[in-house]
């Protein structure tokens, strides 16, 4: 929808979206005690997980397709405006410390660029052309996956990103919170998590934002599980970039191996703090150089490397 759309037409379109619906029963919410408001809000939030659960088959299919492309060296790119864009940037920014993803492997694009993380950038979300420019700057192509994120499912930046990426041969996913959305229609994998009206009419940072965060958690986390970046439910690719993460690394090695503290410290020292490698030296009874070779040979998958070490 362009910026010069007549106000009346835009108003009628918004009125058809469940995320914009008005709940008259909450029209006096500002007169209620704080605890009552909190209970109402918590009750509405409790419905979000069920709405996500209803779309799990679609989410799983999108994840499998994403993991297949990323296993061949592709990137995961999120694209959205406002809250949706910020959630994409947040999820992307958590992947390097959590899964030791390489620079640029998971990218978050927000309409208007970095400045839009903290304040609105006038007109940015209304530009499909801007989305195309941002994707072209990354050189998005057939190996990549682009996830358009929009609560309404009609934001031109998100819809434009998916359409442009699909034309470039990329895998496309459209995540929205309204049924029959333009975003889902534009994507190969449409995920429509219908959470209904918001506590504050049209404030889609609430239930819609929570739903989007839950789905993005699934997309990135399960994709990384499929890529072998975990060992069971342990983050064995965690990057030990600060003291808290170094302590977590030692604990992960302990949980995976049951080894004594002295052996864990020696293994981490020998492998330059690489958790996955340290576990392999202990469980596979190999030296650090051999652990590195085995992991490289098996695409970084610890279980496969461990089986090779023990055979």
C-alpha positions in Angstrom: 0.0 0.0 0.0 1.5 3.3 -1.0 1.8 6.3 1.2 -0.7 8.3 -0.8 -3.5 5.8 -0.3 -6.7 7.7 0.5 -7.3 7.8 4.3 -10.8 6.3 4.1 -9.6 3.3 2.0 -6.7 2.7 4.4 -9.1 2.9 7.4 -11.4 0.4 5.8 -8.6 -2.0 5.1 -7.3 -1.8 8.7 -10.8 -2.5 10.0 -10.6 -5.9 8.2 -7.5 -7.0 10.2 -7.9 -9.0 13.4 -4.8 -7.4 14.8 -6.5 -4.0 14.5 -9.9 -5.1 15.9 -11.4 -3.1 18.8 -12.5 -4.9 22.0 -15.4 -2.9 23.4 -15.3 -4.9 26.6 -12.0 -3.3 27.4 -13.1 0.2 26.8 -12.9 1.0 30.5 -9.6 -0.8 31.2 -7.9 2.5 32.2 -10.3 2.7 35.1 -9.4 -0.8 36.5 -7.0 -1.6 39.3 -3.5 -2.4 38.1 -3.8 -6.0 39.2 -7.0 -6.5 37.2 -5.3 -5.0 34.1 -2.3 -7.4 34.6 -4.7 -10.4 34.9 -6.5 -9.4 31.7 -3.3 -8.9 29.8 -1.8 -12.2 31.1 -5.0 -14.0 30.1 -4.8 -12.6 26.6 -1.1 -13.5 26.4 -1.8 -17.1 27.4 -3.7 -17.6 24.1 -0.6 -16.9 22.0 1.1 -20.3 22.4 -2.0 -22.0 21.3 -2.1 -19.9 18.1 1.5 -20.8 17.4 0.8 -24.5 18.1 -2.0 -24.4 15.4 0.7 -23.5 12.8 3.4 -25.9 13.8 3.2 -28.1 10.6 3.8 -24.9 8.5 6.6 -23.8 10.8 8.3 -27.2 10.7 8.2 -27.3 6.9 9.7 -23.8 6.7 12.5 -24.8 9.1 13.4 -28.0 7.2 13.6 -26.0 3.9 15.7 -23.3 5.6 18.1 -25.9 7.2 18.6 -27.6 3.8 19.7 -24.3 2.2 21.9 -23.3 5.1 23.6 -26.7 5.1 24.7 -25.7 1.5 26.2 -22.5 2.8 23.2 -20.2 2.5 22.2 -17.4 4.8 19.1 -16.7 6.9 17.8 -13.1 6.4 15.0 -11.5 8.3 13.2 -8.5 6.9 10.6 -6.3 8.6 9.6 -2.9 9.7 9.0 -1.5 13.2 8.5 -4.1 15.9 8.6 -6.9 13.4 12.0 -5.7 12.1 13.4 -5.2 15.6 12.4 -8.8 16.5 14.2 -10.0 13.4 17.4 -8.0 14.2 17.2 -9.3 17.8 17.0 -12.9 16.7 19.8 -12.6 14.2 22.1 -10.8 16.8 21.7 -13.7 19.2 22.9 -16.4 16.8 26.7 -15.6 16.9 27.1 -15.9 20.6 24.6 -18.8 20.9 25.6 -20.9 17.9 28.9 -19.4 16.8 27.4 -18.6 13.4 29.9 -16.9 11.0 29.6 -13.2 10.3 26.6 -12.5 8.0 25.2 -16.0 8.2 22.1 -14.8 10.0 21.1 -11.2 9.1 18.3 -8.9 10.4 17.1 -6.1 8.1 14.8 -3.4 9.4 13.2 -0.8 7.2 15.1 2.4 7.6 18.3 0.8 8.7 20.0 0.8 12.1 18.4 4.1 13.1 15.0 2.5 13.0 15.9 0.2 15.9 15.4 3.1 18.3 13.0 5.4 16.5 10.6 5.4 13.5 12.1 6.3 10.1 9.5 8.2 8.1 8.0 6.2 5.2 10.5 3.3 5.4 8.0 0.6 6.0 5.9 1.8 3.0 8.8 1.1 0.5 9.0 -2.2 -1.3 11.8 -0.7 -3.3 13.9 -0.1 -0.2 13.5 -3.7 0.7 14.8 -4.7 -2.8 17.8 -2.4 -2.3 18.6 -3.8 1.1 18.5 -7.4 -0.2 20.6 -6.5 -3.3 23.2 -4.9 -1.0 23.5 -8.3 0.6 23.6 -10.1 -2.8 20.7 -12.4 -1.8 20.4 -15.4 -4.1 19.3 -18.9 -4.6 21.3 -20.3 -1.6 19.6 -18.0 0.9 16.4 -17.9 2.9 14.5 -14.6 3.4 11.8 -14.3 6.1 9.4 -11.4 5.8 7.9 -10.4 9.1 4.8 -8.3 9.5 2.0 -8.4 12.0 -0.6 -7.1 9.5 0.8 -9.2 6.7 0.5 -6.1 4.4 3.6 -4.0 5.2 5.2 -3.1 1.8 8.7 -3.5 3.1 8.2 -7.1 4.2 6.0 -8.1 1.3 8.5 -6.4 -1.1 11.4 -8.2 0.5 9.7 -11.6 0.0 8.7 -10.9 -3.6 12.2 -9.6 -4.5 14.0 -12.5 -2.8 11.7 -15.1 -4.5 12.5 -13.5 -7.9 16.2 -14.0 -7.0 15.6 -17.7 -6.4 15.8 -17.5 -2.6 13.6 -19.6 -0.3 10.9 -17.3 1.1 8.9 -17.4 4.3 6.1 -14.9 5.2 5.3 -14.6 9.0 2.2 -12.6 9.8 -0.6 -12.5 12.3 -3.6 -12.2 10.0 -5.3 -14.8 7.8 -5.2 -14.5 4.0 -2.3 -12.0 4.1 -0.5 -10.6 1.1 2.8 -11.6 2.8 1.9 -15.3 3.1 0.6 -15.3 -0.5 3.9 -13.8 -1.7 6.0 -16.4 0.1 6.6 -20.1 -0.6 6.0 -20.8 3.1 3.3 -18.7 4.6 3.0 -18.8 8.4 -0.1 -17.0 9.7 -0.4 -17.0 13.5 -3.7 -15.4 14.2 -3.6 -14.1 17.7 -6.7 -11.8 17.5 -7.2 -8.2 18.8 -4.7 -6.6 21.0 -5.2 -5.3 24.6 -4.5 -1.8 23.2 -6.2 -1.6 19.8 -3.7 -2.0 17.1 -0.6 -2.3 19.4 0.9 -5.2 17.6 4.1 -5.2 19.8 1.9 -7.1 22.2 0.4 -10.5 21.3 1.5 -10.3 17.7 5.0 -9.4 18.7 5.1 -12.3 21.2 3.9 -14.7 18.5 6.5 -13.5 16.1 9.2 -13.9 18.8 8.1 -17.4 19.5 8.2 -18.4 15.8 11.6 -16.7 15.2 12.9 -18.6 18.2 11.8 -21.8 16.5 13.2 -20.9 13.1 16.7 -20.1 14.3 17.0 -22.6 17.1 15.6 -25.6 15.3 17.5 -24.8 12.2 20.7 -24.7 14.2 19.8 -28.0 15.8 19.3 -29.5 12.3 22.7 -28.1 11.3 24.4 -30.0 14.2 25.1 -26.9 16.3 23.9 -28.6 19.5 24.6 -31.9 21.2 21.3 -33.0 22.6 20.0 -29.8 24.3 23.5 -28.4 24.9 24.8 -25.3 23.1 28.1 -26.9 22.1 28.9 -24.1 19.6 28.5 -21.4 22.2 31.1 -18.6 21.7 33.0 -18.0 25.0 33.4 -14.3 24.6 33.0 -13.2 28.2 33.4 -14.7 31.7 29.7 -15.8 31.9 30.0 -17.6 28.6 33.3 -19.2 29.6 31.7 -20.5 32.8 28.8 -21.8 30.7 31.3 -23.5 28.3 32.9 -25.4 31.2 29.5 -26.4 32.5 28.4 -27.7 29.1 31.5 -29.8 28.8 30.9 -31.2 32.2 27.2 -32.0 31.4 28.2 -33.7 28.1 31.1 -35.7 29.5 30.8 -36.1 33.3 34.6 -35.4 33.4 36.4 -33.9 36.4 37.1 -30.2 36.5 40.8 -30.7 35.9 40.2 -32.8 32.8 37.7 -30.2 31.5 40.1 -27.3 32.0 42.8 -29.2 30.2 40.5 -30.1 27.3 39.3 -26.5 26.9 42.9 -25.2 27.0 44.1 -27.7 24.4 41.2 -26.7 22.0 41.4 -22.9 22.5 38.1 -22.9 24.4 36.1 -24.7 21.7 33.4 -26.6 23.6 32.6 -29.0 20.8 36.2 -29.9 20.3 36.8 -30.3 24.0 33.9 -32.7 24.4 35.3 -34.8 21.5 38.8 -35.0 23.0 37.3 -36.3 26.2 34.6 -38.7 24.9 36.4 -39.8 21.8 39.8 -40.0 23.6 41.6 -38.1 20.8 43.9 -35.2 20.9 42.9 -31.7 19.9 44.3 -31.8 16.4 42.4 -35.1 15.7 39.2 -33.6 17.1 39.5 -30.7 14.8 40.0 -32.9 11.8 37.1 -35.1 12.6 34.7 -32.2 13.2 35.8 -30.6 9.9 35.3 -33.9 8.1 31.8 -34.3 9.5 30.6 -30.7 8.9 30.9 -29.7 12.6 28.5 -32.4 13.7 29.7 -33.7 17.1 27.7 -36.9 17.1 29.0 -38.0 13.7 32.6 -37.0 14.7 32.3 -38.9 17.9 31.0 -42.0 16.2 34.0 -41.8 13.8 36.4 -41.4 16.8 35.1 -44.4 18.6 35.1 -46.8 15.6 
